[in-house]
């Protein structure tokens, strides 16, 4: 069984998260007003919006990962 590269799964996850965020933003736009500070349902939407945004940002981020440089035996050292 051949598996798809993990990048394909990451792109699918990112796509699904973006769709979820758009649906959530539409729910927030359609939410009846007035919105009070103690509105638990709207506060849940706000929390979910933050979680979705954080997840999207984490998947879009390409962190720098340092690669250790190990000299091969007999390699010549070069200065720049």
C-alpha angles and dihedrals in degrees: 000000000000116000124211116245114271089244088068091054091047091052091049091050091048091049092050091048091051091051090049091050092051091049090048092049089051090051089051092049090050094047112121118250147259096062115199125203090246096054100126095190094053091043087055089053090051091051092048090049090055092047092049092047091050092049092049092048091050092052093045092049117098104198120203110248113195115229114215114234112223119182117231116235108272094014117145116240114233125197125205 
